[in-house]
Amino acid sequence: MSWPGAYHVVAFLGSLWFGVVDFCRPCIGSSLTASFADGITFHSSSWAQFAVARGAWRVVSVDFRSAEGLFSFQIDNPARRLDCPACGAAEPPIHDRSSRTWRPLNFFQYQAERQAQVLRVACAVCEKTSQVSVPWARPGSGFTQTLEAFIVALCEQMPVLAAARWGCRMLGSGP
């Protein structure tokens, strides 16, 4: 990297790497087996450590599509009851689940995505059906918090136009 402040971004990525591994270790549990179309098989939880945060959320599968250069993490929350996000009432039943996809940081040269069934709870106390937030993204965002933080760090250290071009190339949506 030739632009000023490269050290700060590298330091940020290094701390992010170790922070994510430490943050996610409790949720992985047993090792994950991932088999890929090109014959590679991982019998380790190391890939899953990047995909999910604390709580009941679990990585249930990892799929690598080599033709697309994409890692896809399938995440699930098997909970039957969760606290109401609107009023905090204890454990109303799950109303339904809707499929969502988020874009995290790339894994080396490969793009990645997180797919999860987001839960909604039907609360009898406040009479609302509310979506439960996921621990890796802000409500309504299609990007993970780590990707957003990385882009903010880039914008602090380099011209915004250069950061935008880099982001478009990384996301596969621009020049």
C-alpha positions as CSV (number, residue, x, y, z in Angstrom):
1,M,0.0,0.0,0.0
2,S,1.5,3.3,-1.0
3,W,-1.0,5.8,0.4
4,P,-0.4,7.6,3.7
5,G,-1.8,5.9,6.8
6,A,-1.5,2.3,5.5
7,Y,0.0,1.3,8.8
8,H,-3.3,2.3,10.6
9,V,-5.4,0.2,8.3
10,V,-3.1,-2.8,8.6
11,A,-3.1,-2.4,12.4
12,F,-6.9,-2.1,12.3
13,L,-7.2,-5.3,10.2
14,G,-4.8,-7.2,12.6
15,S,-6.8,-6.2,15.6
16,L,-10.0,-7.0,13.8
17,W,-8.7,-10.5,13.0
18,F,-7.9,-11.4,16.5
19,G,-10.9,-9.6,17.9
20,V,-13.3,-11.5,15.7
21,V,-11.6,-14.8,16.5
22,D,-11.9,-14.2,20.3
23,F,-15.4,-12.7,20.0
24,C,-16.8,-15.6,18.0
25,R,-15.1,-18.6,19.8
26,P,-17.9,-19.3,22.3
27,C,-20.5,-19.6,19.5
28,I,-18.7,-22.1,17.3
29,G,-18.7,-25.1,19.6
30,S,-17.8,-28.3,17.7
31,S,-15.8,-28.2,14.5
32,L,-17.6,-27.4,11.2
33,T,-17.1,-29.5,8.1
34,A,-17.3,-27.7,4.8
35,S,-16.9,-29.5,1.5
36,F,-16.4,-27.4,-1.7
37,A,-17.0,-28.2,-5.3
38,D,-13.4,-28.1,-6.2
39,G,-12.6,-30.9,-3.8
40,I,-11.3,-28.9,-0.8
41,T,-12.7,-29.9,2.6
42,F,-12.2,-28.1,5.9
43,H,-12.8,-29.9,9.2
44,S,-12.3,-26.8,11.3
45,S,-14.3,-24.1,12.9
46,S,-11.9,-21.4,11.7
47,W,-13.9,-20.3,8.7
48,A,-17.1,-20.1,10.8
49,Q,-15.4,-17.9,13.4
50,F,-15.6,-15.0,10.9
51,A,-19.3,-15.4,10.1
52,V,-21.2,-15.1,13.3
53,A,-21.2,-13.3,16.6
54,R,-22.3,-14.3,20.2
55,G,-25.7,-15.6,21.0
56,A,-27.8,-18.4,19.8
57,W,-26.8,-17.8,16.2
58,R,-24.9,-20.7,14.7
59,V,-23.1,-21.3,11.4
60,V,-24.9,-24.4,9.9
61,S,-23.0,-24.6,6.6
62,V,-20.3,-23.0,4.5
63,D,-20.5,-23.2,0.8
64,F,-17.6,-22.2,-1.6
65,R,-18.6,-21.6,-5.2
66,S,-15.3,-21.5,-7.0
67,A,-16.8,-20.4,-10.3
68,E,-18.2,-17.3,-8.6
69,G,-15.3,-16.9,-6.1
70,L,-17.8,-16.7,-3.3
71,F,-18.0,-18.1,0.3
72,S,-21.5,-18.3,1.5
73,F,-22.2,-18.8,5.2
74,Q,-25.6,-20.1,6.2
75,I,-26.5,-19.0,9.7
76,D,-29.4,-20.1,11.9
77,N,-30.9,-19.2,15.2
78,P,-32.9,-22.2,16.5
79,A,-34.6,-20.3,19.3
80,R,-38.3,-20.8,19.8
81,R,-38.7,-17.8,22.0
82,L,-36.8,-14.5,22.3
83,D,-37.3,-11.3,24.2
84,C,-39.4,-8.7,22.5
85,P,-37.1,-6.1,20.8
86,A,-39.8,-3.4,21.1
87,C,-40.8,-3.6,24.8
88,G,-38.4,-6.2,26.3
89,A,-41.2,-8.6,27.4
90,A,-39.8,-12.0,28.2
91,E,-39.9,-14.6,25.6
92,P,-42.9,-14.0,23.3
93,P,-43.2,-16.8,20.6
94,I,-41.5,-16.6,17.2
95,H,-43.9,-15.2,14.6
96,D,-42.0,-16.0,11.5
97,R,-38.6,-15.9,9.8
98,S,-37.5,-14.0,6.7
99,S,-34.4,-14.7,4.6
100,R,-31.7,-11.9,4.5
101,T,-28.2,-11.6,3.1
102,W,-25.3,-9.4,4.3
103,R,-22.0,-8.6,2.7
104,P,-19.0,-9.0,5.0
105,L,-15.3,-8.3,4.3
106,N,-13.7,-10.5,1.6
107,F,-11.8,-13.6,2.6
108,F,-8.5,-13.0,0.9
109,Q,-9.4,-12.8,-2.9
110,Y,-12.9,-14.3,-2.4
111,Q,-16.1,-12.5,-1.8
112,A,-18.3,-13.6,1.0
113,E,-21.9,-13.4,2.1
114,R,-23.9,-14.3,5.2
115,Q,-27.4,-15.6,4.8
116,A,-29.7,-16.0,7.8
117,Q,-33.3,-16.4,8.6
118,V,-34.1,-13.3,10.6
119,L,-36.7,-13.9,13.4
120,R,-39.8,-11.8,14.1
121,V,-41.6,-12.1,17.5
122,A,-45.3,-11.6,18.1
123,C,-45.5,-9.8,21.5
124,A,-48.8,-9.9,23.4
125,V,-47.7,-7.2,25.8
126,C,-47.0,-4.4,23.3
127,E,-49.2,-6.0,20.6
128,K,-46.4,-5.6,18.0
129,T,-44.7,-8.0,15.7
130,S,-41.0,-6.9,15.7
131,Q,-37.9,-8.1,13.9
132,V,-35.0,-9.3,16.2
133,S,-31.7,-7.6,15.3
134,V,-28.8,-9.7,14.3
135,P,-25.5,-9.2,16.2
136,W,-23.3,-8.6,13.1
137,A,-25.2,-5.8,11.3
138,R,-27.2,-2.7,12.0
139,P,-31.0,-2.9,11.4
140,G,-31.8,-2.4,7.7
141,S,-28.2,-2.6,6.6
142,G,-27.0,-5.1,3.9
143,F,-23.5,-4.9,5.2
144,T,-21.9,-6.3,8.3
145,Q,-20.5,-3.9,10.9
146,T,-17.0,-5.0,10.3
147,L,-17.3,-4.1,6.6
148,E,-18.8,-0.7,7.5
149,A,-16.0,-0.1,10.1
150,F,-13.3,-1.0,7.5
151,I,-14.8,1.4,5.0
152,V,-14.9,4.2,7.6
153,A,-11.3,3.5,8.4
154,L,-10.4,3.8,4.8
155,C,-12.2,7.1,4.4
156,E,-10.3,8.5,7.4
157,Q,-6.9,7.5,5.9
158,M,-7.4,8.2,2.2
159,P,-9.4,10.4,-0.1
160,V,-13.1,9.4,-0.1
161,L,-13.2,9.0,-3.9
162,A,-10.3,6.5,-3.7
163,A,-12.1,4.6,-0.9
164,A,-15.3,4.6,-2.9
165,R,-13.5,3.1,-5.9
166,W,-11.9,0.5,-3.8
167,G,-15.2,-0.4,-2.2
168,C,-16.9,-0.7,-5.6
169,R,-14.2,-3.0,-6.8
170,M,-14.4,-5.1,-3.7
171,L,-18.2,-5.3,-3.8
172,G,-18.1,-6.1,-7.5
173,S,-20.3,-3.2,-8.5
174,G,-18.1,-0.7,-10.2
175,P,-14.9,0.2,-12.1
